[in-house]
Amino acid sequence: MITRTRFLSSLGVILLAASGLIAAGALPATAAPAAPINKFVALGDSYAAGQGAGPYLNDCLQSTNGYPAVLDSTKGTNLLRNASCRGATTEAVVGTQLSDLNRGTTLVTLTVGGNDLNVDAVAAACTAPVPVDCQAAISAASAVLGSGVLASRLATTYADIAFAAPRARILVTGYPYLFETPATTDPNFATISTINSATTALNATIAGVVAQAQAAGADIHYVDVSAAFAHHGIGSIDPWIGFTGLEAFHPNAVGYRAFAIALEAAL
């Protein structure tokens, strides 16, 4: 049986060999073919599902305004299956969502990692009217990041996706900053800065593991969304992140369109 490690190691050789055949002129010159349709499967957590934007289709809080649905409405993409679900961790993606992939899948979108750090709980603890165990929640999340545990989980997840869908381009998104950073004189400056710094560290970990998988030969790419959300965090004049109820700490419909635009640009 071909292991995931061997698969990732050999994929780069296969791609280089294929490029060599094309460069050698194995095929005669013809008119440019029609652009292929991206047959894609959406994987991941509540950010992939569309929590925060409603209306919801199921208990996973998949939304008709989530970025998979927005991408599906654009020319050249066809959403085959949406396996994303609120609360999904890297372990849940591997254990329950990869069965939706196959050799015919040509595009996989993925947002995952935040729940491995319990980011929502961190934000909730640190922004409660009377902050409860804020530092403890931040320390727990930082420990998972600093230990390399999340990086290892992400590497396994990416390898499993590449093995299950060997012809697919994998687009992995980061996360937006939840809060607009206030003035240094604001009493919430330290707390908000700490939460946003945790997002920076999470995104850096995701991007770093994607780069390693790409170097190993996988067709995988990191898609940054933080720049698109600049000046649209909680506390801004035009927030794209909810702050209460089911929408708390998740993008609204406009925010998910920003996700879709960033993903489409990566195609």
Buried (B, 14 or more C-beta within 10 A) or exposed (E): EEEBEEBBEEBBEEEEEEEEEEEEEEEEEEEEEEEEEBBBBBBBBBBBBBBBBBEBBEEBBBBBBBBBBBBBEEEEBEBBBBBBBBEBBBBBBBEEBBEBBBEEBBBBBBBBBBBBBBBBBBBBBBBEEEBEBBEEBBEBBBEBBEEEBBBEBBBBBBBBBBBBBBEBBBBBBBBBBBBBBBEEEEEBEEBBBBBBBBBEBBBEBBBBBBEBBBEBBBBBBBBBBBEBBEEBBBBBEEBBBBBEEEBBBBBBBBBBBBBBBBBBEBB
